[in-house]
Amino acid sequence: MKIARIETIPLNMTFIPEVAPHMLRATTHGTRVTLYRVELENGIEGYGDDLGNPVDPSVWVGQNALVALHQARHDGVQMACFDAVGKALGVPAHVLMGRQVRSRVPFAYWTIDLPPETLAQQIRQAASLGYTSYKFKCRPWWDPREQVAAAAEVAPKGFRLWLDFNGHLREAGLALPVLKALAQYDCVGGFESPIPQRDVEGYQIIRRSVDRPIVGHYGGGCCHVVSDRSFDPGVPGPVQLREQMFDGYVLGGGDVDRLRSLAGVAHEFRKPFWIQTVGTALRAAWIAHLASTCDEGLLSHLAAHDLWVRDVAPAPKMVDGWMLVPSGPGLGVSPDPAAIEALRSSPPAPPVRRISTVVYSSGLRWHFANEQQRHEAFYFGHLRGFAPGVRLEVREDDGSRDFDELYRRCQEEPVVE
């Protein structure tokens, strides 16, 4: 079952308009996606996806696709091989991954941080698509009490928000008042990584004090700090388990064997988890297959695939918060050739300079040239985070001399007025 050829197909995706300004400002992930089309010697094709520009997959041409299922250290190629081999053998991808333990898996909607009114709109959108869980980035340049209050007004009964702080609450003493206030809302299901994951004692205090589950990334840190890699190295997974830091886990990445290995650890310690990796409807189907073989894959997984205006394939069906695992061979979803061609020929999003401004209720305004600069200002304690009434404003380059001058100053350091 040799691989005859691999085609890379770069795509320019578009975010839905309601979240596009925030996604593009946040740069959590861009609109560039690459499809990998693996063709076997018998002519059967399989598709996989990966974020970003194409990576040369030629080393796998001529190799056995069955070997690539476990040896390919390339998310797109490995996924495409599970699709192609499954089709060749006439079995769903999950049969090649392990023993299936459920035929449907919990799945969540996801976005970056949003203003309260936009968050409320996205909750309505998520519920209309069949979701009952929403993973949401909670950032210090918004007032989370305002966000959750807006969410509570529109969330259907049983709908749950999971708030991901990526360590921005900084330490337990600062975190507890915020977490306890948010836990008063029924729509809040739990919290992800409230403080840096190096702080073992802080997590123990939070778990004892807050009436909501706390989840974290297995075996590492959680903070978006680039300038100081020692800021949050986290602690190894065995330490997290021994010290009972978390009620559950977030597992990322695209390698099936590694994820199933971590799923085995989670099963041994009875720790539920979700799989979190971003892509198209193909990625959502891949997650559904993999999660269906994991006993403790009981928290809502995510692929963020519903944020595209147009996708490369129809996503697996959602029913009351659960995604049905496709039963057809391979991934069980069929790419749309017309959509692929349209997305391949669509122009890339042009680069745009932006100035983001953190506005406090006192009128104090801090201007930033990029997202990373703003993240680190809060992580390092230069600004007060999660303050009542705080909000974020974004100004795009209007070609004016005023914008150019302020942007230049912000690049050197944040500007306060």
N, C-alpha and C positions, 0 to 999 in steps of 0.2 A: 504494500500500500504506500508507494512512494509519492512524494510531492513533485509534481511535474513543473509547476511554476507558481510564483507568488506575485500578485500585482498589488501595488500600493495606490490607493485612490484618495488623494487629499480633498477634503470637503471644507467648505466655508458655511458654517451653521449660523443661525440667527436666533437670539433669545426672544421669547415672547415680549411684547412691548411693555407689559406691566412691570416686569422686573429688569428689563434690559439696561436702563441707566444705572441701576445698582450693581448688577453683575459686572458690567464693563468697568465701573468705578472700582469695584472690589478686587478685580483681577484674580479671583480665586481659581477660576479656570476660564480659558478663552473660548473663542468660537471655532478654532481650528481643530478638526477631527480627521484622523486618517483611518480609512477602511483597508483591511488586508484581505485580499481574495486569494485563498489557497485552492489550487486545482490539482487533484490527484491524477495519476496516470490513466485511470479509467474515465476521466472527464468529470467526475463529481466535484462540485465546488463547495467551499465553506467560507463564511465571512466572520471576521472579527473586527473590533474597533479599538482605538487607543487615542487619547487626547494628544494634540500637538501635531507637529510636522512628521512626514514619513521617516522611518528608520529603516535602513537597508536590511531586508530579511533574507538576502540571497544565500546566506550560509545554510539555510534549511532546504533549499532547492536540491532535489535528489535524495534527500533523507527520508526515512520511514516516518510517515505521519503518526503511527502508533507510538513511536519513540518521542516525537515532538509533544504529544499530550502531556508528558511528564518532564521532559528535558528542556523544552523551549523556554528560555528566560526572556520572553517577549510576549506581553499581554495580548496584543492583537493577533499574532501568529498562533499562539496557543489556543485562543478562543476559536479562531477559524478552523484549526485542526479538530477540535471537539465537534464543531459543526459538520465538517466534511466526513470525518470518520464515522460519526453517528449516522449520517445519511448513507454512507457506504454499507454499514452493517444493518441499517434499518432499525436503529434503536435511538431513543432520546439521549441527549448528552449526559443526563444524570446517571444513566446506566454505566457510563464510562468513568464516572467520578466516584461512585460508591453506592451503598445500599440506600435506596430512598426510604425516608421515614414519614413523609407527608406529601400529599399531592398539591398542596398550596402553601404559600409562605406569607408571613406578614410583610407589608411593604409600606414605605413612608414617602410622603412628598418632602421636598427640600428646597430651601432658598438661602441666599446670603441674608445679612441684616437688612431690614426694611423699616421705613417709617410706619407708625402705628396704623394709619389708614390703609396703606398698601398691604401690610400684613393681614389685616382683616379681609381685604379683597382676595388675597391669595388663599386664605382659609376657605372662603366660599368656593374658590376655584378647585382646591384640593378635594373638598367634600363632593363637589359635582362630578369629579372623576372617580369617585369610589374610595378615596382614602379616608382613614380615620386617625392617622398619625402624621405629624408634620415636624421634621427636624429643622431647627431654625438657629442661625448664627446670632448669638446675643453679644452685642458689642458695647464698649463703654461710652461711645459717642451718642447713644440713645438712652432714654429713660425706660428701663424694662418694665416698670410699673405701668407706664402709659401704653406700652406695646401689649402687655398681657391683658390689661383692662379692655383694650380695643378688641383683642382676640376673643375674650370671654363673651362679649356682646353678640358675636356672630357664630361662634363654634357650636356645631350641633351636639346634642347630648351624646356623650361617649367619645367625642373627638379629643385628642390629646396632643399637646405641644411638648416637644423635648427641646430644651434650651442649651445650646452649645456655647460655652464661654471661652474655650481655648485658653484657659488659665487667666483670663483678664480680671477676675476678682482678686487675684494676687495673693491673698492669705486668708486663713479661716476667720480671723476677727473682722475683716472687711466683708467677707463673703456671707456670713451668717445672717445679718439683718436683711440683705437683699434676697437671699434664698428663702428665708422664712416668710418674707412678704409675698413673694411669688407663689409659694406653696399654698397660700390661702385660696388660690383659684383652682377650681375643680379641673379646668382644662389643662393645667400643667401636669404632664405625666412624669417628668423627671429632668435631671440635669446632667450635662456632659462636661467633664473636665473644668469644674469651676475655678480651680487654682492650679498653679504649675504642678506637674506630676512628680516632681522631685520631693514634694512636701508630704511625706508619709503621715506624720502626726496630724497635719492639717486635714487630710482626708479622713482620718479616723474621727476627729472632732466633728467634722461636717456630717459624717454618716450617723453619728450618735445624736445629732442635734436637729436634723432636717427630716421631715416626714415625706420624703420622696426618694426614689432610687437614684443612686449616683453611678454613672458609668464613665469609663475612661479608655484611652488607647492602650492596648496591651503592650507592655514591655518597653515603653519609651516615654518621650515628652509630648507636650501638646501645644506649646506656645509658638506663635509666629514671630520669632526673634531671629534675625539673620546676623546682626553685627556682633553678637556675643553668644557663641555656640554653647557656652557653659551655663547659660541662663536657665535652661530647663532640659537637662539630659534625661529626666525621668529616672525610674529605677527598673531593674529587670523584672520580667513577668513573675518569676518565682517569689520575689520579694513582695510584689503587689498582692499575690495570692496569700502568702503567709501572713502579711500584715492586715489583710482584709480591707484594702483601700476602696474597693469598688463592689457594687452589687451586680454589675454586668460589664461587658466589654464592647469596644468598637474594633472591628478587624478590617484592615484596609489592604490594598494590593490586588494584583490580578493573577497570582500563581495558585493554581488549584491545590497542589500538594501542600504548599505552605499553609494555606488557609484551612485545609482539612486537618493538618497537624495541630494547629492552634485550636480548632474546633474540638479535637480530641481532649486537649487540656481542659477546655471549658466544660466538656461533658464530665470529666473526672471530678471537677470541683463544683459541678452543678451551678455554673455561672452562665446565664443567658447572654447572647451577643447579637449584634447585627453586623452585616457585611456592608461596607461603604466604599464604593468606587464609582466614578462618574463616567457616563458615556451616552450612547444612543439606546434605542429600544433593544438592540442586540445585546448590549451590556446588561440591561434589565433581565432579559431572558436567561443569560448566562448566570447571573446571581440567583435567579429563581431555581435553576437546576441545581446549582451547588448548595444553596441553603437547604434545599429539600432533602439533602443527604446528611444534614447535621442535626443531631438530637437537640442541642441547646441553641439552635438558630431561631430563637423565639421572640427576639426583639425585631422591630420593623426595619428591614434592609432598605437600601436606597441606591439609585443610579442617577438621579436628577434628570432623567430623560424627558420629563414632561415640560422642561423649560425651553425646548426647541419649537420654533414656529413650524418647521417641517422636519420630520425624522426620516431615517432611511428605511424603516420597516414599521409595521403596526406593533405596538407593545402588547405583551400578554395581558389578558383581561384582569381588571381589578373588581373584586366583589367584597364590599363591606370591610375594606382594609386589608384584604388578602389577595395576593397575586396567584392566579392559577398557573401551575407549572406546565409549560407546553408539552403535549404528549406526542407530537410528531417527531420524526427522526432529526438528529442533530439538535440545534437550538430550537427548532420547531417554529421559527418565525421566518417569513420570506421577505428578503429585501425587495424594495420597489425600484426597478431600474430607472424609471422616470425621475424619481426623487433623487437617486444617486447622481444621475447626470445633471440635474438642475443644481444640486449642491456643489458638484464638482466645478461647474462653469460659473457659479456665482462669484462675484468679486469679494476679496477679503475686506473685512471691516478696516477702515482707515485709522491710523493712529491719531489719537486726540489728546491734547494736553488738558489736564483738569486741575483745578485748585479746589480742594475740599476744606470746608471750614467747620470746625466744632464751635457751636454757639451755646453759651451758657445762659441761664435765665437772667443773670445779672447784666447781660449785654456783652460780656467778655467774648472775644472771637479769636480763635487760633486757626491760622491758615497753614495748609500742608500741600506739598507738591505731589505726594504719592501715598498710597495705602500703607506701605511698609514703614515709612517715616511716622505716620500717625499711630500705627500699631505700637511701635517701640516707645513713643512718647508716653503712652498709657502704661505699658508694661514696666517701664523704668520709674514710674511714679511722678513724671513731670507734670501730668495733668490729672485732675480728679475724674474718676470714671463713674458712670452710672448715676450721675447727679440728677436730682429732680429737674425735669424740664429741659435737659440737655438734648441737642439735636444736631444733625449733620446737614450742611448745605453744600452743593457742588456747583461749581461754575466751569463751564467748558470754554475753551479758547475762542474768543470772539474776534480775534485779529487786532484788538486794540493795543495801544502802547501801555495802557494801564495794566491790562492782563499780563502782558509780557514782562513788565517790570516786577509785578508782584510774584509771578511764577519764578522768575530768576532769583528773587530774594528767598523764596520758600525752598528752592533747591539747596541753598546754602544752609538754612536752618528754618524751623517753623517761625512764622511771623505772628505776633500777638498784637491786638489792638482793642 
